[in-house]
Amino acid sequence: MQNATMRGWENVSPLSRRMVALGIISEMQVVIDLLDALNEKLDQEISIEDADIDFDQWADRRTQSVLFNSNYYIEGEDDDVTINRMTALFPSGNSTTFNEETKDTLKNGMGHLGKDAALNHSDIAVTLRRGYESIAILLSKIKQKMTDASSSHYENFCDEFLISDLDLVFQEVEREYTSWKDEHEWESLQALEDKRTQEILCVLKTGVFSHSTLPTNREIKECPIRIFEDALERNMTIPEDIDIECARLNRFVLMNGGVMQIDYAKLGKYLYRHYKELTYEEEMALKSFTVALDLIQRDMAALDPNLKVYLPDYEDNMMQALLDNAINIINTCKPYLNEKLSQDFLESYINDLFFGELRQEMHKKIGSKAVYTHICKMLGMLRISMKVFKAGTSSEDLAKLVSALTQKPSKESMKRKIDEGAADKNSAIRKWTDNYIREHCYSKVRDYS
């Protein structure tokens, strides 16, 4: 807006300059409100919207001397002429609501607007400068937060970047990969590794990582990623500077057990800082590569199960399996659940505990061989409240149901652990459980004290 305003600024009437200045001031306040909200949001997350901010236009101060010069807003001697010429452009007659009365109102309003007595020319310049400085200060804070974002913020940004257009990208890549498998003898690790090399070459050729700094000779020499002709199809060529691009890619991945693992935090940081420089073709190539890499390496893990532990979702799948097992154990006690509670109460309890503030402790307990012991203690904590299970439900009743799933520990041992959980007064899980019961049960179960 400022740059457009400056063209021929000296030849514009003082009244017109005042009106333009007020328009800019009005827009400045909108921008300030938006930047205030963004500044607060950046404490929680970063996003593609803020990655697209162009800071350079606000760093250019060449336009300030004109816009902030109060002399340009001093009331003009020929303001009346300007007003008459402007109002004369408005249509009049039966086909419009603009008549002599509205014309006079407009003239009077503009006449006051152009007078220093109503709006001093110095106040206009000061307000413009204050608005500009407020925006500049907010942008400086925002840029600092964007630069100092946490690894988790960068990782989430990478996820947001990669999942956009995911359905379209996945369908296309999967179709091409399936077609490749139909035409090749692919059921060997070597064939799949060669296919992965071909996909690496394709994405590097787009220059998607070229916005990163040039790697050192040491980075290039020690880079484990190599493009060998033997892995390529006959129509594929290797660019001369491919070793540079391989070293750039190596900054954002880790070769582990023969599996290429993406460092989503590092890649997210790169994408966030260079988002404005990325072309559409580079973006789509990177998204396609991550999908192809996942499909290829899943097939590699199917041929060699030892590779599964290196796949990106292995840990998530393992944790989900542990949670599902815990839910299955505690849900055996649903027959004794208080009728006034939802049938999924026990599942929700374990789920919230598993992902809540005590998640690290819970992951260890549920992932241990003593999972039955720990869940029995939790059952004891729930039973003693007299809010979760039906009146008269005993530790033996609960132990009988749980013990039907396994021979070890025995029913008697499980009963002792349930009683131990009921007697526990000070553990973190007991305190968490008591708070959970107060929050979810007290307003729903009124029959018991």
N, C-alpha and C positions, 0 to 999 in steps of 0.2 A: 504494500500500500504506500509506504513511504517513497520508494523509488519512483512509482508512477506519479506521485504528487509533485515530485521535484521538477519534472519536465516543464520548462517555461514558467517556473514559479514566479520570476520577477515580473512577468507580463500579466499575471493574474491580478484582478482587483482585490483590495484589502478585504472587502466583504466576502468574496469567494474564498479567500484564504482562511478567513475565520470559520466559515461553514465547513470547509474541508478539515480544519484542525479539530473542530468539535466532533466531526464524524470519526476521526482517528481516535480521539479521547474515548468516545463511546465504545469503539471496538477494543481499545486497550483494556478496558475494564472487563470485557468478556474474556479476553486472552488471559488476564491475570487470574480470574476465577478458575479457568480451565487449568492453568499451570499450578495453582494452589492445590487443586484436587489431585493432579498428577504427582506433585511433590509428595503428598501424603501417601498415595498409592504405591510409590516406589519403595516405601518402607516394607511393603508386603510382597511385591512382585514386580517384574519387568515384563514388557510386552512388545509386540511388533509395532504398535502404534507409537510408543515413545522412541523406539529404535529408528523410526523414520523422521524424527525431528531434524530440521536443518539448522544447526547452530551457527553456520557461517554467516548467514544474512544478518544476524544480530551482532556479530563480531565486526562487521563493516560499519565504521563510524563516518564514512565520507559524506553521508547525507545529513548529519546532525546539525552542522553549522547553519544550514538554511532553515530546516524545520523548527529549530529551537531559537531562532533569531526573533525577538519580540517586535523588532521594528516592522516586520512584515505584517503585523496584525494591528498597527495603528489605524484608527478610523480614517477612511478616505473622504476627500472633499466631494468626490463625484459618486458617492454611494447611492444618492437618489436616482442618478442616471442609470446606474447598474440595476437597481431594483425595478425601475420602470421598464427597462429592456427585458428583464427576466419575466416579469408578470405579463408583459405583452405577448409572450410566447404561449401562454396558457390559452386553450380554446374557450370561446364564449358562445352563448346562444342557447337555444332550446335543447340541444343534444348533450349538454354538459351541466354539471352542478356548479361550475365555476362562474360566478357572477360578480357584479360590482362590489357587493358586500364582502364576499370572500376575498376578492382582490385587495380591498382596503385593509382587511384583517391581516393578510399576508404581508402587505407593504409595511404596516405598523410593526409587526413582529420582526421583520428583517431590519427595519430601521433601528429598533432597539438593539438587535444583535450586533449591528455595526458600530455602535457607540461605545466609547471607552467608559462613559459614565455607567453603562449597564454591565459591561464586561471588559475589564481593563486588559489591554494588549499584553502587558507583562504577565498577568495571571494565566493567559492562554499558553504562553511559552513555558512558564514554570510548570504548569500541569502536564504539558506534553513531555517535558524532561523527566518529571517525577514518574509518569506512567512508563516511559521508556526504561528508566533505571529500575523500576519495580520488576518489569519483565526480565531485564538483564540479570538482576539478582536471582530471581526464581530459576531462570535458565541455568545460571551458574551452579545453583544448588542441585538442580536436576541432573546436570551433566556430571557432577561429582558423584552423585548416588549411582548413576548409570556406570561410571567408571569403577566404583568400589562395590558393585553388587556382589552378593555372596555366591558361592559355588552352586547352592541349591536354586538360586534365582536364575543363574545361567542355564542350569540343567533343565529347569521348567520351561525356559524360553526355547531351548532346543527342541523339547517335546512339542511345544506349541507350533514352532516352525515346521517340524517334520510331519505333523498330523494334518496340517492344512492341505486340502486337495488329496488326502490320503486315499479315499475310496477310488478316485479316478486313477491315481498313480499305481495303486496296488493292482487294480484290475489289468492295467496295461502291462505292467512288469510281469505279473503272474502269467498272463497269456503268452508273452514272449518267452518266458523261461520254460513254460510247459512245452511250447513249440520246439525250443532248443533240445529239451530232453527227449522229445519224440524222434528227433533227427540224429541224436548222438548216443553212443554207448557211454552213458554217464555214470553208471553204477560202480565207480571206483573213486577213491579219494583224489587220485591224480587228475582225473577228468574234471572233477568239481573244483580243485585248486586252480586248474587252468582257466576254467570259466570265471572264477573269482578274479584272476589276474586280468582277464579281458574286461571285466566290469570296472576294475580299478583304472585301467588305461582309458576307458571311455569317459569316466567322470573327470580324470585329470586333464584330458584334452580340452574340456570346456573351460578350464582356467578358474574353476570355482574357488580354488585355494590360492590363487595368484594375488589376492589382496593382502595376504600375509607377507611379512618381511622375508627377504631373501635368506635362505638357510646358510649357515657357515659351512666351510669345507668339511669340518668334523661331523656336522649333522648329516651331510650327504654321504660321507664315507661310512658312518656307522648305522645308516638307515637300513632296517631289515627288509623293507619293502623294495622289491626288484621286479622289473618287467623284462622277462626273457622271451626271445622270439619263439622258442619252442612251445610256449604256452599259448601263442596267438594263432588265430586263423590266418590263412595265406593273404587275405585282402587287408589285413591290419598292419599299420605302420607305426613305428615308434619315433616320436619327436626327439630332436637332439637334446632338449633341456628336460627330458622326462625325469632324470635323477633329481633335479631341483624340485619338481612337483611331487615326487615320491617323498622327499624329505619334508615338504610342507604338510602333506597328508599325515605323515608319521607323528606330527605334533598333536594330532587329534585322535589317534588310535593307539591300541596296544596289541601286539601279537602275543597271544597267550595260549600255549598248548596247540598251536596250529590254527587257532581261531582269532580272527580280527575283531577286537572289541572296541567299540566307539566310546571315547571319553566325552560323554554328553555335556559335562560342565565346561570343558575346554572348547569343544566345538560350539557350544551355545555362546560362550564369550566371544569367539571369533565372529559368529553370525550376527550377534547383537551389535558389535562395534563396526561391522562392515556391511550392515544390512542395506544401506542406501546405495552401496556400490555394486551389489549383486544384481546381475541381469536375470530376467525371467528364465532364460535358458539354463543359467547356472543353478538357480534354485531348483528347477524341476529335475535337472541332472543329479543333484545331490539327493533329493528325495527318492528318485528312482534307484539310485545306488544303494541307499540304506535298505530299501525293500529287497532288492536283488541279493544283497549281502546276507540278509536274514534268511531268505529262501534257500540259498546255496548252502549256508553253514548248517541249517537244520537238516538238510539232506546228508551233509558230511557227518553230523552227529548220529544220524540214523544208521549209517554204515559203520561208524566207530562210536559206540555209546560212551567211551571215555571222554569224548569231546563235549558231552552234554553239560558238564559242570561249568564250561566256559561260555555257554550261551547266555545272552543278556537277561533272559527272564528265568534262568534256572533257579536263582535264589527266591524270586517271587513265587514261583511254582512250588518250591519246597515249603515256604512259609504258609502258603495257602493250604497245602496238604496237611501241615501240622494243625492249622486252625480248623480245618474240616474234621480232622480226627478228634480234636477237643470238643467240638460241637456235637459230634456223634456220641461221645461218651456222656456229656452232661445232659443231652436230650433224652437219655434213657430214663431220666427221672421225671419226665413230663407228666406221667400218670398221677403224680402227687402234687402237681402244680396247683396253686390256689386258683379257683374258677374265675376269680375277678381279674386275673392277670391275663395278658395276651399269651397265646400258645407259643409264641416265639420269644418269650421273655428270657429263657435260659440261653438261647442262641445269641440274643442281643447283648446279654450280660457278658458272655465270653468274648464276643466280637468287639465290644466297646473297651473291654479290658485289654484285649490283644493289640488294639490300635491306639490306646490312650496313653496317658503320661507314664504308665508303668510297663509300656510295651517291651522294653529291653529285658526286664525281669521276667515278664510273661513268656517272651520268646524262648528264654532259657528253660523255664519250667516245662512249658508245653513241648519243647523240643527234646527234652531229656527222656531217659528210659523210665523215669519215675513219674510220667505224665499222669497215670491213674492216681498216684499218691497226692499230687498237687491239686487235681480236680476234686478229689474227695475232701480235701481241706476246705476248698471253696464251697463245696456243698454244705459243709458244717457251718460255715459263716452265714450262708443263706438260710439254713434251717433254723438257727438260733434266733433269727430276727422275728420269727413267727408271722412274717408277712408274705413270704414267697411260697411256702408249701402249705398244704391243707393242715388243719388242726389235728394234732395227734400223730403226725408223720415222725417216725423215729429214724435214728441214724442207721438202724438195722434194715429198715424198709428201703432206704436209699442205697445202702451197700448191696442189698440183694439184687437190685436192678442193674447196678453198674457191674457187679461181678459176673453177670451173665455174659459179658463181652470177652472175658479173659480168665485164665486160670490163675495168673499171677498179677498182682497180689491176690490173696484169698479174700473171701467175703469178710472174715473176721478182721483181717488186717485193714481192709477198707473201712470197716466200722470204726476202728480205732482212729484212723486218720480223719474221718468225719468228725469224731468227737474232739480230736485235737484242733481242728479248724474252728469248732464252736467255742473252744476254750481260749483260742488266740484273741488277745485284746489289743496288741500293739503293732502288729506287722503292717506294712504299707498296703498290702492287698486287703487286709481286714478293714482298715480305715477307708480305703477306696470303696469297698463293698458296702459298708454302712452308709456312706454318702449316696451311693447308687440306689440303695433300697429306699432311703428317704426321698430321693428325687423321683423315683419311678413307682413306688408302691404306696406311700403313705396317703396320697390323694385318691388311690384306687381301691385300697383295702381298708375298710373302716370298721370291720367287725371285730378286729383283734387289737388289743392294747399292747 
